[in-house]
């Protein structure tokens, strides 16, 4: 273990990794602080850059940018009541109320401090959970992998904030996209329409850039500019944070635990963790009446939770290739591109690379404190940048990056097409995260299913005979039927109430 740790330190001690990590940290802070530009979008725009970096430097940029962007979304939320990222939306009103009370420094300081603490807690969960789970995963056959992938897809529909039916529809659209091309077990061209560019299928990365970056630019074109930030000087950002840590240590711990659990669930992510933790904080608080008036307790728990979920979301990604959230889905694409194929063998064959990822997460969260404080102080200047100047640059990055990945114009067309699809889906309440999960995992589900059928000579029984496979099957089928059961219960409840009232 010590030898592996020394090798990991050597991997991250190169100038390339150090510069890439620092630059990605600054980039993530800037993008996250601009209202409407999410951490996922920040990560997606980095993918073309990772094409030219070594594997460890490429992963370093993803880790640093995503961690920083999740925190810096708190800055416009506290100062303008406009959350920079969806994860910050859960407590933007609370942070803004604190600013109106003259406690902007306390609100932003809590954001940076508890985000860093939560991020480190998430890394510890990754270090503790991943190796033993990898040992178990080595005994998995294609039967278990099929049910595991299916369970991941079903979880995405359960945790979606929109209608479960719309989430399932989005997921099926993603699965349909993953069917395009000849890279299937039968090697048969599907949905190619005679176009040779479609023979290789739809690459996940251009699709991700389209639905998150281009769709956001389209939305920005139709919404008014946010109000300008009033100029003001900040006092000490970190003053009183240790006192808050001692006072709200249980809330911080609970937020970390909730974030870790939600991060491991496929398709959930930091925004889900923040909303759940803020709701739990209010539910179990001794002073629930203070929530909404500028009470720091909710910020402590939700801030610790959203960053904890970022690192824990890498657990299913590294082990099974099942993304814990949309950022992890992008990371999986980068891992494959760099030859670090996700799976349990990654922990044995490339253990030093895994420890390097752990160390990069810890360094990123430590860096967050000084860089976050500096970002808060220059926030007024960053937020003055007009949207009309930012959006064309983002579109240019999308076009250049998508061309660089495949070195042809088809990538640019793919990004543009998925930008329109993402915009239409969001406008009609269909979660794009469910579609992304379908695109990323569709090939894995199909290959595991077909391979299992070949091994069982067409019989379905072996899918349920192995104990672990049977448990995963029960969970996947339960997750599939849950939305139907909830819908049926809601339909039957008024009928029962009416019958009871009539009998009286």
VEXDREN-2710 file (C-alpha; in Angstrom, 1 decimal):
% VEXDREN-2710
k/r/px/py/pz
1/UNK/0.0/0.0/0.0
2/UNK/2.8/2.4/0.9
3/UNK/4.5/1.7/-2.4
4/UNK/1.3/2.4/-4.3
5/UNK/0.8/5.6/-2.4
6/UNK/4.4/6.8/-3.3
7/UNK/3.7/5.9/-6.9
8/UNK/0.4/7.9/-6.7
9/UNK/2.3/10.9/-5.3
10/UNK/4.8/10.7/-8.2
11/UNK/1.9/10.6/-10.7
12/UNK/0.4/13.9/-9.4
13/UNK/3.7/15.7/-8.7
14/UNK/4.4/16.4/-12.4
15/UNK/4.2/20.0/-13.6
16/UNK/1.5/19.0/-16.1
17/UNK/-0.9/17.8/-13.4
18/UNK/-0.2/20.7/-11.0
19/UNK/-0.8/23.3/-13.7
20/UNK/-3.8/21.5/-15.1
21/UNK/-5.3/21.2/-11.6
22/UNK/-4.8/24.9/-10.7
23/UNK/-6.1/26.1/-14.1
24/UNK/-9.1/23.8/-13.9
25/UNK/-9.8/25.0/-10.3
26/UNK/-9.9/28.7/-11.4
27/UNK/-11.9/27.8/-14.5
28/UNK/-14.5/25.9/-12.3
29/UNK/-14.8/28.7/-9.9
30/UNK/-15.5/31.2/-12.7
31/UNK/-18.0/29.1/-14.6
32/UNK/-19.8/28.0/-11.4
33/UNK/-20.2/31.6/-10.3
34/UNK/-21.9/32.7/-13.5
35/UNK/-25.7/32.3/-13.1
36/UNK/-27.1/29.5/-15.2
37/UNK/-23.8/27.8/-16.1
38/UNK/-23.8/24.5/-14.2
39/UNK/-20.9/22.3/-12.9
40/UNK/-21.9/19.7/-15.5
41/UNK/-21.5/22.2/-18.2
42/UNK/-18.1/23.4/-16.9
43/UNK/-17.0/19.7/-16.9
44/UNK/-18.4/19.0/-20.4
45/UNK/-16.6/22.0/-21.9
46/UNK/-13.3/20.7/-20.5
47/UNK/-13.5/17.3/-22.3
48/UNK/-11.9/18.6/-25.6
49/UNK/-8.9/20.0/-23.5
50/UNK/-8.4/16.5/-21.8
51/UNK/-7.9/15.1/-25.3
52/UNK/-4.4/16.6/-25.3
53/UNK/-3.5/15.8/-21.6
54/UNK/-2.0/12.7/-20.0
55/UNK/-4.6/10.4/-18.2
56/UNK/-3.9/11.6/-14.7
57/UNK/-3.8/15.3/-15.8
58/UNK/-7.1/14.8/-17.7
59/UNK/-8.8/13.3/-14.6
60/UNK/-7.3/16.1/-12.4
61/UNK/-9.1/18.8/-14.5
62/UNK/-12.4/17.0/-14.2
63/UNK/-12.0/16.5/-10.4
64/UNK/-10.9/20.1/-9.7
65/UNK/-13.4/21.9/-12.0
66/UNK/-16.4/20.0/-10.8
67/UNK/-15.6/20.4/-7.1
68/UNK/-14.9/24.2/-7.5
69/UNK/-18.0/24.8/-9.7
70/UNK/-20.4/23.2/-7.1
71/UNK/-19.1/25.5/-4.4
72/UNK/-18.9/28.7/-6.5
73/UNK/-22.6/28.4/-7.5
74/UNK/-23.2/29.7/-3.9
75/UNK/-21.7/33.1/-4.7
76/UNK/-24.4/34.6/-7.0
77/UNK/-27.0/32.7/-4.9
78/UNK/-26.0/34.6/-1.8
79/UNK/-25.3/38.0/-3.5
80/UNK/-28.0/38.1/-6.2
81/UNK/-30.5/35.4/-5.2
82/UNK/-29.6/33.7/-8.6
83/UNK/-28.0/30.3/-8.0
84/UNK/-25.0/29.7/-10.1
85/UNK/-25.6/25.9/-10.3
86/UNK/-28.7/23.7/-9.7
87/UNK/-27.1/22.4/-6.4
88/UNK/-27.0/25.9/-5.0
89/UNK/-30.7/26.5/-5.8
90/UNK/-31.8/24.5/-2.6
91/UNK/-30.5/27.2/-0.3
92/UNK/-30.1/30.4/-2.4
93/UNK/-33.1/32.1/-0.7
94/UNK/-31.6/31.4/2.7
95/UNK/-28.2/32.7/1.7
96/UNK/-29.7/35.8/0.1
97/UNK/-31.7/36.4/3.3
98/UNK/-28.4/36.4/5.3
99/UNK/-26.9/38.9/2.9
100/UNK/-29.9/41.2/3.4
101/UNK/-29.3/41.0/7.1
102/UNK/-25.6/42.0/6.6
103/UNK/-24.2/38.5/7.0
104/UNK/-22.9/37.9/3.5
105/UNK/-19.4/37.0/4.8
106/UNK/-20.9/34.3/7.1
107/UNK/-23.1/32.8/4.4
108/UNK/-20.2/32.7/1.8
109/UNK/-17.7/31.5/4.4
110/UNK/-20.0/28.7/5.4
111/UNK/-20.3/27.8/1.7
112/UNK/-16.6/27.5/1.1
113/UNK/-15.7/25.9/4.5
114/UNK/-18.5/23.2/4.6
115/UNK/-18.1/22.5/0.9
116/UNK/-14.4/21.7/1.5
117/UNK/-15.2/19.5/4.6
118/UNK/-18.0/17.7/2.7
119/UNK/-15.7/17.1/-0.3
120/UNK/-13.0/15.5/2.0
121/UNK/-15.7/13.3/3.6
122/UNK/-16.8/12.2/0.2
123/UNK/-13.2/11.2/-0.7
124/UNK/-12.9/9.2/2.5
125/UNK/-16.1/7.3/1.5
126/UNK/-14.6/6.7/-1.9
127/UNK/-11.4/5.3/-0.3
128/UNK/-13.3/3.2/2.2
129/UNK/-16.2/1.8/0.1
130/UNK/-14.5/1.3/-3.3
131/UNK/-11.8/-1.4/-2.5
132/UNK/-14.1/-3.9/-0.6
133/UNK/-16.8/-3.4/-3.3
134/UNK/-14.2/-4.1/-5.9
135/UNK/-13.4/-7.4/-4.2
136/UNK/-17.2/-8.3/-4.4
137/UNK/-17.5/-7.1/-7.9
138/UNK/-14.7/-9.4/-9.2
139/UNK/-17.1/-12.3/-8.6
140/UNK/-19.9/-10.8/-10.7
141/UNK/-20.9/-12.4/-13.9
142/UNK/-22.8/-10.8/-16.9
143/UNK/-26.1/-11.7/-15.1
144/UNK/-25.2/-9.5/-12.1
145/UNK/-23.9/-6.7/-14.4
146/UNK/-27.1/-6.7/-16.4
147/UNK/-29.3/-6.3/-13.3
148/UNK/-26.9/-3.8/-11.8
149/UNK/-27.0/-1.6/-14.9
150/UNK/-30.8/-2.0/-15.1
151/UNK/-31.1/-1.0/-11.4
152/UNK/-28.9/2.1/-12.2
153/UNK/-31.3/3.1/-15.0
154/UNK/-34.3/2.6/-12.8
155/UNK/-32.8/4.6/-9.9
156/UNK/-32.5/7.6/-12.3
157/UNK/-36.3/7.6/-12.8
158/UNK/-36.9/7.3/-9.0
159/UNK/-34.8/10.2/-8.0
160/UNK/-35.9/12.5/-10.8
161/UNK/-37.6/15.7/-9.5
162/UNK/-40.0/15.6/-12.5
163/UNK/-42.7/13.0/-13.2
164/UNK/-41.4/9.4/-13.1
165/UNK/-43.1/8.8/-16.4
166/UNK/-41.2/11.6/-18.0
167/UNK/-38.0/10.4/-16.5
168/UNK/-38.6/6.9/-17.9
169/UNK/-39.4/8.4/-21.3
170/UNK/-36.1/10.4/-21.2
171/UNK/-34.2/7.2/-20.2
172/UNK/-35.7/5.3/-23.2
173/UNK/-34.7/8.1/-25.5
174/UNK/-31.2/7.7/-24.3
175/UNK/-31.3/3.9/-24.8
176/UNK/-32.6/4.5/-28.3
177/UNK/-29.6/6.8/-29.0
178/UNK/-27.2/4.2/-27.7
179/UNK/-28.6/1.6/-30.2
180/UNK/-27.4/3.7/-33.2
181/UNK/-24.5/2.2/-35.3
182/UNK/-23.0/-1.3/-35.8
183/UNK/-21.2/-1.5/-32.4
184/UNK/-23.7/-4.1/-31.1
185/UNK/-23.4/-7.8/-30.3
186/UNK/-24.8/-8.7/-33.7
187/UNK/-22.7/-6.2/-35.7
188/UNK/-25.9/-5.1/-37.6
189/UNK/-26.3/-1.5/-38.7
190/UNK/-29.1/0.1/-36.7
191/UNK/-30.8/3.5/-37.3
192/UNK/-28.0/4.6/-39.6
193/UNK/-30.3/5.6/-42.5
194/UNK/-27.5/5.0/-44.9
195/UNK/-25.2/7.6/-43.4
196/UNK/-21.6/6.3/-42.9
197/UNK/-21.1/8.8/-40.1
198/UNK/-23.7/7.0/-38.0
199/UNK/-22.0/3.6/-38.3
200/UNK/-19.8/4.3/-35.4
201/UNK/-22.8/5.3/-33.3
202/UNK/-23.5/8.5/-31.3
203/UNK/-20.5/9.3/-29.1
204/UNK/-21.6/10.1/-25.5
205/UNK/-19.3/13.1/-25.1
206/UNK/-20.7/15.3/-28.0
207/UNK/-24.2/14.4/-26.8
208/UNK/-23.4/15.5/-23.2
209/UNK/-21.9/18.8/-24.4
210/UNK/-25.0/19.4/-26.5
211/UNK/-27.6/18.8/-23.9
212/UNK/-25.8/20.7/-21.1
213/UNK/-23.9/23.5/-22.8
214/UNK/-25.7/24.3/-26.1
215/UNK/-29.1/23.9/-24.5
216/UNK/-28.1/26.3/-21.7
217/UNK/-27.0/28.9/-24.3
218/UNK/-30.4/28.6/-26.0
219/UNK/-32.1/29.1/-22.7
220/UNK/-30.0/32.1/-21.9
221/UNK/-31.0/33.7/-25.2
222/UNK/-34.7/33.7/-24.1
223/UNK/-34.2/34.8/-20.5
224/UNK/-33.4/38.4/-19.3
225/UNK/-30.0/39.3/-17.9
226/UNK/-29.6/39.0/-14.1
227/UNK/-29.4/42.4/-12.2
228/UNK/-25.9/43.8/-11.8
229/UNK/-24.1/43.1/-8.5
230/UNK/-23.8/46.1/-6.2
231/UNK/-20.2/47.0/-5.3
232/UNK/-19.2/46.2/-1.7
233/UNK/-16.2/45.4/0.4
234/UNK/-16.2/42.1/2.2
235/UNK/-14.8/41.6/5.7
236/UNK/-13.2/38.3/7.0
237/UNK/-14.7/35.4/5.0
238/UNK/-13.7/32.7/7.4
239/UNK/-14.5/34.4/10.7
240/UNK/-16.8/32.4/12.9
241/UNK/-16.6/29.2/10.8
242/UNK/-14.9/27.1/13.5
243/UNK/-17.7/28.2/15.9
244/UNK/-20.3/27.1/13.4
245/UNK/-18.5/23.7/13.0
246/UNK/-18.7/23.1/16.8
247/UNK/-22.3/24.3/17.0
248/UNK/-23.6/22.4/14.0
249/UNK/-21.3/19.4/14.0
250/UNK/-24.2/16.9/13.9
251/UNK/-25.9/18.7/11.0
252/UNK/-22.6/18.7/9.1
253/UNK/-22.1/15.0/9.7
254/UNK/-25.7/14.2/8.7
255/UNK/-25.2/16.3/5.5
256/UNK/-22.0/14.4/4.7
257/UNK/-23.7/11.0/5.2
258/UNK/-26.8/12.0/3.1
259/UNK/-24.5/13.4/0.4
260/UNK/-22.4/10.2/0.3
261/UNK/-25.5/7.9/0.1
262/UNK/-27.2/10.0/-2.6
263/UNK/-23.9/10.3/-4.5
264/UNK/-23.7/6.5/-4.8
265/UNK/-27.2/6.3/-6.3
266/UNK/-27.0/6.4/-10.1
267/UNK/-28.4/9.6/-11.6
268/UNK/-28.9/11.5/-8.3
269/UNK/-26.1/14.0/-8.0
270/UNK/-25.2/17.1/-6.0
271/UNK/-28.4/19.0/-6.6
272/UNK/-30.5/16.1/-5.3
273/UNK/-28.2/15.9/-2.2
274/UNK/-28.5/19.6/-1.5
275/UNK/-32.3/19.6/-1.7
276/UNK/-32.7/16.5/0.5
277/UNK/-30.2/17.8/3.1
278/UNK/-31.8/21.2/3.3
279/UNK/-35.2/19.7/3.8
280/UNK/-33.9/17.3/6.5
281/UNK/-32.1/20.2/8.2
282/UNK/-35.4/22.1/8.4
283/UNK/-37.4/19.0/9.5
284/UNK/-35.1/18.1/12.4
285/UNK/-34.0/21.6/13.4
286/UNK/-34.7/22.9/16.9
287/UNK/-35.5/26.3/15.3
288/UNK/-37.5/25.5/12.1
289/UNK/-39.3/28.8/12.3
290/UNK/-36.0/30.6/11.5
291/UNK/-35.6/28.9/8.1
292/UNK/-36.2/31.3/5.2
293/UNK/-35.2/34.3/7.3
294/UNK/-31.4/34.0/7.0
295/UNK/-30.6/31.0/9.2
296/UNK/-27.1/29.4/8.6
297/UNK/-28.1/25.9/9.8
298/UNK/-29.5/24.9/6.4
299/UNK/-26.5/26.2/4.6
300/UNK/-24.2/24.1/6.8
301/UNK/-26.0/20.8/6.1
302/UNK/-26.7/21.3/2.4
303/UNK/-23.3/22.7/1.6
304/UNK/-21.6/19.7/3.3
305/UNK/-23.9/17.4/1.4
306/UNK/-23.6/18.6/-2.2
307/UNK/-19.8/18.3/-2.3
308/UNK/-19.7/15.0/-0.4
309/UNK/-21.9/13.6/-3.2
310/UNK/-19.4/14.6/-5.9
311/UNK/-16.6/12.2/-4.7
312/UNK/-19.0/9.4/-3.7
313/UNK/-20.6/9.6/-7.1
314/UNK/-17.3/8.1/-8.5
315/UNK/-17.8/4.9/-6.5
316/UNK/-20.2/3.2/-9.0
317/UNK/-18.5/4.9/-11.9
318/UNK/-15.0/3.5/-11.1
319/UNK/-16.4/0.1/-10.1
320/UNK/-19.0/-0.7/-12.7
321/UNK/-19.0/2.1/-15.2
322/UNK/-22.4/3.3/-13.9
323/UNK/-22.3/7.1/-13.4
324/UNK/-23.4/8.4/-10.0
325/UNK/-24.3/11.7/-11.6
326/UNK/-23.9/13.6/-14.9
327/UNK/-20.4/14.8/-14.0
328/UNK/-19.4/11.2/-13.3
329/UNK/-20.9/10.2/-16.7
330/UNK/-18.5/12.7/-18.4
331/UNK/-15.7/11.4/-16.3
332/UNK/-16.4/7.8/-17.5
333/UNK/-16.1/9.0/-21.1
334/UNK/-12.7/10.6/-20.3
335/UNK/-11.6/7.4/-18.5
336/UNK/-12.4/5.2/-21.5
337/UNK/-10.7/7.8/-23.8
338/UNK/-7.5/7.6/-21.7
339/UNK/-7.4/3.8/-21.4
340/UNK/-8.5/3.7/-17.7
341/UNK/-11.5/1.5/-18.4
342/UNK/-13.9/1.4/-15.3
343/UNK/-14.3/-1.9/-13.6
344/UNK/-13.1/-3.8/-10.4
345/UNK/-9.8/-4.7/-12.1
346/UNK/-8.9/-1.0/-12.2
347/UNK/-8.2/-1.2/-8.4
348/UNK/-5.8/-4.1/-8.9
349/UNK/-4.1/-3.5/-12.2
350/UNK/-3.9/0.3/-11.9
351/UNK/-4.0/0.9/-8.1
352/UNK/-1.6/3.8/-8.2
353/UNK/-3.9/5.7/-10.6
354/UNK/-6.8/5.1/-8.2
355/UNK/-4.8/6.5/-5.3
356/UNK/-3.8/9.4/-7.5
357/UNK/-7.6/10.2/-8.0
358/UNK/-8.1/10.1/-4.2
359/UNK/-5.2/12.5/-3.6
360/UNK/-6.4/14.8/-6.3
361/UNK/-9.9/15.0/-4.7
362/UNK/-8.3/15.8/-1.3
363/UNK/-6.0/18.5/-2.8
364/UNK/-8.9/20.0/-4.8
365/UNK/-10.9/20.4/-1.6
366/UNK/-8.0/21.9/0.3
367/UNK/-7.3/24.3/-2.6
368/UNK/-11.0/25.3/-2.5
369/UNK/-10.5/27.3/0.7
370/UNK/-7.9/29.9/-0.4
371/UNK/-9.1/30.0/-4.0
372/UNK/-12.7/30.2/-2.9
373/UNK/-12.0/33.2/-0.6
374/UNK/-10.2/34.9/-3.5
375/UNK/-13.1/34.2/-5.8
376/UNK/-15.6/35.7/-3.3
377/UNK/-13.5/38.9/-3.2
378/UNK/-13.4/39.2/-7.0
379/UNK/-16.9/38.0/-7.6
380/UNK/-18.2/41.5/-8.3
381/UNK/-15.9/41.8/-11.3
382/UNK/-16.7/38.3/-12.6
383/UNK/-20.4/38.8/-12.4
384/UNK/-20.2/42.1/-14.3
385/UNK/-19.3/40.1/-17.5
386/UNK/-22.2/40.5/-19.9
387/UNK/-24.0/37.4/-21.0
388/UNK/-23.7/38.5/-24.6
389/UNK/-19.9/38.2/-24.3
390/UNK/-19.9/34.8/-22.5
391/UNK/-22.4/32.8/-24.5
392/UNK/-20.6/33.2/-27.9
393/UNK/-17.4/32.0/-26.3
394/UNK/-19.2/28.9/-24.9
395/UNK/-20.7/28.1/-28.3
396/UNK/-17.2/28.5/-29.9
397/UNK/-15.7/26.1/-27.3
398/UNK/-18.5/23.6/-28.0
399/UNK/-17.9/23.7/-31.7
400/UNK/-14.1/23.5/-31.6
401/UNK/-14.2/20.8/-28.9
402/UNK/-16.7/18.6/-30.7
403/UNK/-14.7/18.9/-33.9
404/UNK/-11.4/18.0/-32.1
405/UNK/-12.8/14.8/-30.6
406/UNK/-13.6/13.1/-33.9
407/UNK/-11.7/15.4/-36.3
408/UNK/-14.8/15.8/-38.5
409/UNK/-17.9/18.0/-38.8
410/UNK/-20.3/15.2/-37.8
411/UNK/-19.3/15.9/-34.1
412/UNK/-20.3/19.5/-34.5
413/UNK/-23.7/18.5/-36.0
414/UNK/-24.2/16.0/-33.1
415/UNK/-23.6/18.7/-30.5
416/UNK/-26.0/21.1/-32.2
417/UNK/-28.7/18.4/-32.6
418/UNK/-28.5/17.4/-28.9
419/UNK/-28.5/21.0/-27.9
420/UNK/-31.9/21.4/-29.5
421/UNK/-33.1/18.0/-28.0
422/UNK/-31.9/19.1/-24.5
423/UNK/-33.6/22.5/-24.8
424/UNK/-36.9/20.9/-25.9
425/UNK/-36.8/18.3/-23.2
426/UNK/-36.1/20.8/-20.4
427/UNK/-38.8/23.2/-21.7
428/UNK/-41.3/20.4/-21.4
429/UNK/-40.2/19.0/-18.0
430/UNK/-38.3/15.9/-19.3
431/UNK/-35.1/15.4/-17.2
432/UNK/-32.0/15.3/-19.5
433/UNK/-30.0/13.5/-16.8
434/UNK/-32.2/10.4/-17.4
435/UNK/-31.5/10.5/-21.1
436/UNK/-27.7/11.0/-20.5
437/UNK/-27.7/7.9/-18.3
438/UNK/-29.5/5.9/-21.0
439/UNK/-26.8/7.0/-23.6
440/UNK/-23.9/6.2/-21.3
441/UNK/-25.2/2.8/-20.1
442/UNK/-27.2/1.5/-23.0
443/UNK/-24.3/-0.4/-24.6
444/UNK/-23.5/-2.0/-21.2
445/UNK/-27.1/-3.1/-20.6
446/UNK/-27.4/-4.6/-24.1
447/UNK/-24.0/-6.4/-24.1
448/UNK/-24.6/-7.9/-20.6
449/UNK/-28.1/-9.1/-21.6
450/UNK/-27.1/-10.7/-25.0
451/UNK/-23.9/-12.3/-23.5
452/UNK/-26.0/-13.7/-20.6
453/UNK/-28.5/-15.1/-23.1
454/UNK/-25.8/-16.8/-25.1
455/UNK/-24.2/-18.3/-21.9
456/UNK/-27.7/-19.6/-20.8
457/UNK/-28.6/-20.9/-24.3
458/UNK/-31.6/-18.6/-24.4
459/UNK/-32.9/-19.5/-21.0
460/UNK/-34.2/-16.7/-18.6
461/UNK/-33.9/-18.8/-15.4
462/UNK/-30.1/-18.2/-14.9
463/UNK/-30.9/-14.5/-14.5
464/UNK/-32.6/-15.3/-11.2
465/UNK/-30.7/-18.4/-10.0
466/UNK/-27.5/-16.8/-8.6
467/UNK/-28.2/-15.3/-5.1
468/UNK/-26.7/-11.8/-5.9
469/UNK/-28.4/-11.7/-9.3
470/UNK/-31.8/-12.6/-7.7
471/UNK/-31.4/-9.8/-5.1
472/UNK/-30.4/-7.2/-7.8
473/UNK/-33.3/-8.4/-10.0
474/UNK/-35.8/-7.9/-7.2
475/UNK/-34.5/-4.4/-6.6
476/UNK/-34.5/-3.5/-10.3
477/UNK/-38.1/-4.8/-10.9
478/UNK/-39.3/-3.1/-7.7
479/UNK/-37.8/0.2/-8.9
480/UNK/-39.5/-0.3/-12.3
481/UNK/-42.9/-1.0/-10.7
482/UNK/-42.6/1.7/-8.0
483/UNK/-43.9/4.6/-10.2
484/UNK/-46.8/2.5/-11.4
485/UNK/-47.7/1.6/-7.8
486/UNK/-47.5/5.2/-6.7
487/UNK/-49.7/6.3/-9.6
488/UNK/-52.3/3.5/-8.8
489/UNK/-52.3/4.4/-5.1
490/UNK/-53.0/8.1/-5.9
491/UNK/-55.8/7.1/-8.3
492/UNK/-57.4/4.7/-5.8
493/UNK/-57.1/7.0/-2.7
494/UNK/-59.8/9.6/-3.7
495/UNK/-62.1/6.7/-4.7
496/UNK/-61.6/5.1/-1.2
497/UNK/-62.1/8.4/0.5
498/UNK/-65.4/9.0/-1.5
499/UNK/-66.7/5.5/-0.7
500/UNK/-65.9/6.0/3.1
501/UNK/-67.7/9.3/3.1
502/UNK/-70.8/7.8/1.4
503/UNK/-71.0/4.9/3.8
504/UNK/-71.1/7.4/6.7
END
